[in-house]
Amino acid sequence: MKILVFGASGLLGRHLVPELLAHGHRVGAPTHAEADITDGARMDELFSEPTDAVVNCAAIVNLDACENDPEGTGRVNRDAPLDLARRCHSAGAFFVQFSSDYIFRGDARRLHSEGDAAGPLSAYGRQKLALEKEIPGLCPRSLVLRLSWLYGRGGRTFMSYIPQILAEKPVLQIAAGKTGNCLWAQDAARWVGLLLEKGGTGPFNLANAGETSWEEFARGCLEQMRAAGIRTRCGEILETPYLELGTHGAKRPKHSALDLAKICKALPPGPRPWREALKDYLAELKSSSVLPAA
């Protein structure tokens, strides 16, 4: 397939492009400077060339920025993806867009399926929910993939940084009590490729299997780093109850774990457990000397 990927320099895009190339697809991966998805004239140029699929990884993921400027960030996170969906439908191209577990209110500790009622607490969550609601009608040949707690090499997410914090600092302070799923960017890229090739449509939850929390992820990371012979300076993980952190900034759901039954049924056995993915992430960081040996 000929696939156009927007946001190719971001965490997911950097993993997705080589994954698609490895499967023999022809991939166009313009930078933000080369193709701003809010630039209608530039999109006209790109869509004048036939393409089989478009994957939009471009987004503003800073929750506080979205809260402080919902209109400006909404042009990137909501308006432009909806425009891409319309363009894909007109061009006969398949469209892939990403959503977030932050569309949920998260009051109850349970697994959230694709059809569960949403109740976003933040501007970012509302922007993502708008995509889930509107894209299927604008472009029936589309996938909306709901991701959760993405991390990976070069990522700017908190979970991406945790191994380096454990390697460099004696104490890690972490918000405790939030539950959800995590997703290694390399596994995310693999599953996006598989779903594209399968040609399925509609919403899918996508994460590594198994509910976790930030503190459990950090403790699992510390254990695996020590077992793999990676240097760790951290001797203490301080857990601050999530609700004691106050209400400043964008609100996040306390419980947002995703039910993976649909993707497991579509492509059995489904995504692997998060601890297995974390082990490979740490091995990647060690082999590239991002993390030093003990």
N, C-alpha and C positions, 0 to 999 in steps of 0.2 A: 504493500500500500504506500501511497504518497501521503505523508502525515506532516501537518504544520503544527509546531509546538510553540505556544506563546509562554513567556516566563521561563525560558530555558536556562537562565542563569541562576534561578532560585534553587532552593534545597531539593524540591521534587524534580524540577526540570533537569538539573544537572545529573540526576540519576536516571531519569526517564529516557533522555536522548540516546545515550549509549546502549541502553537496553533495547530500544526499538531498532537501532542500527544493527545490533547483534542478531536480531531476528530477520534481517534482510529487508527491512522497510527503508524507503527513501524519506529522509527527514529534513524538513526545513526548520531551523531554529534561530530566528532573528533575535537579536538583543533588544532590550527595551528602547535603546536609542534608535535602532533600526525599525522598530515596529511597536509603537505605543498603541495599546488596544483601544484607547480613547480617541485616537486620531482617525476619524471617519475616512478622510481622503486616502490615508495610507492603507486602511483596511480595504478600500475599493481596489487599490492596486494589487494587493496580495490575493484577493478573492477573484481577480480577473483571470488568474491561472487556475486550472482545474486541480483539485485535491480530493483525496478520498476521505480524509478525516482531519479534524482540528482538535487539539488538546490544549485547553487553557489552564496553565499553571500560574499565570500572572495574578497577583492579589496583594493587597495591603493587609498584613496579618498582625500588625501592631494594634492590639485591642484598644489601648488608650487613645491612639491617634484616631481610630474610628469613632470613639466616643466624643472626642473633642471636635471632630470635623466630619460628622456623618454625611453631609452633602458632598464634600470633596472626595472622601474615600469611597462614597457610594458610587461615584462615577466609574471607579476602577472595579470595585467589588460587586456591583449590581448592574449598573446601566450598560457597561461595555460587554460583560458576558451575555446579557440578554440580546444585545446587538449581534454578537457573534452567533448566537443560536439562530436568529432570524437569517443571517447570511448563510449559515450552513444549510438550513432548510432550503433556501432558494438555490443554492449551488449543488444540492444533492449530496452534501458531505455529512459524514457522521460527526457528532460533537460530543466531547468529553469535558465536563466541568466538575469542580471539586467543591464540596460543602464541608461542614464541620459538626462535631458533636456539640458545639456551643449553641446550636439551635434549641437545645432542651433547657428547661428550667432547672432540672436536676434536684428536685426536692426529695425524691424517693430513690433508695438504693435498689435498682433493678436494671435489667438489660433493656435497651431501647431498640425496637425494631424499626424497619424502614417506614412503616405505616403509623407509628405512634404520634400522638398529638405533640406539637412543639410549643415552646413558650420561652423564646430567647430573652436573656437578661441584659443583653448588650446590643449596641448598634451593629457590631460585627456579626453577631448571631442573627439579627434581623435581616442584614444584607444577604447572608447565606440562605436563610429561609426563603427569601424572595426568589432566589434562583431555583430552589427545589420545587417551589410551587409553579413557576412560570415556564421554565425551560421545556418540560415535556410537551406543553401545548404549542410552543413556538417551533420546536424541532423534535418531532416524534422519534427520529433516529438519533437518540442521544443517551448518554449515561451521566448521571449525577452521582458522584462517589463521595460519600460522607467519611471523612478522615478524622483521626483522633490522635492528638499528642505526637505529631510527626517529629522525628529526630534523625540526625545523620551527620556525617562528616561535613564540616563547613557550615552547618546549620546555625542559626541564631536563636534557636529555641532553647529554653532552660534545660530540657532533657538532653539536648545535644552537648551542652557544656558540662553536665554532671561528671563524666569521667575525668576531664581535665581539672575540675575543682577538687575532686578526690585525690588526684595525683599531686596537686600543688599546695593545698591549704589544709591546715590541721583540723579545722572544724567546718562542717557544712550545715548551714541552717536552712530548713526546708518547711514549707507549708504542709501540714499533715491533715489527713482526713478526707481529701478529695479522692474520688475513685473514678476510674475510666479505663480506657485502653491506650496503649502506645503503639507506634508503628514506625519501624525502621524504613527510611526512605528507599533503600535498595529493594526491600520487599514490596513497598508500595509500587515502585516502578515495574516490578515483575508482574504484579497483579493487574495493573493498568494495561500492560501489554497483552496479557491473557484474555482480559475482558474485551479488549478491542478486537482481537482475533476471533473470539467467540461470536461477536456481533450482537450480544444481548443489549437490551435497552432498559431504561427506568432507573430507579434509585437503588444503590447498593451501599451497605455499610462495609467499610474496609479498614481493618486494623489487624495487628497480630493478636492471636487468640489469648484469652485469659484476662480477667479484670485485674487491675493493679492500682497503685497509688504512687504519688511522687516519692514518698518515703520508702515504699517497698522497692521501687525501681532503683533508688539510690543505694539501698542496702544490698540488693541483688548485684548491682554494678560493683560495689566494693568487694563483695565476696568473689565475684568472677575475676576481677582484676588481680586479687591476691592469688587465686588459683592458677591464673595464667602467667604469673611471674611478672606482673606489671607493678611498677613502683607506686605506692600510695603513701601520702603524708597524713591523710585524714584519720584521726583517731576517735572522732566523735561526730555523730549526726544529731543535731538538735532539731527536734520536731516542735513546731509551733502550730497549735490547732488552727485550722483554716479559718474558722469563724472569728478568731481573735485578731486577725490581721486588719479588721476594719472594713469600711465600705468605700474607701477612696479608689478612684480609677474605675475601669470597666469591671462589671461583675461577671463572674464565671460560675457555671453550674457546679454544685458540690458533687453530684453523682451523674456521670454521663457515659457509663459503659454501654457499648454497642452489642447488639445481638447479631452474630455472624451466620445465623442459620441459612439465610438466603444465598450468600456467596459460597458457603460450604456445599449447598445442594447444587448450585450451578456449576461449580468447579471443584469436585471433591478431591482431597479431603478438606480443602479450604486453607486459609492462612495458618502458618505454624505458630507455636507458642512464643510469647514475647521473650522469654528467657533464652530461647535458642537464637532468636534474632539478635538479642543483645550480645550474646557470646561472639557472634560473627562481627558485629560492629566493633567490639573491643579488639578483636584480632586484627581488623583492618587498621585501627588506630595504632596498634603496636607495630605492625609490619611497616607502616609508613612513618614510624618514629614520632608520631604525634604524642604517643604515650611512651615514656621511657621504661626500660626493663628494670626490675628490682635490683 
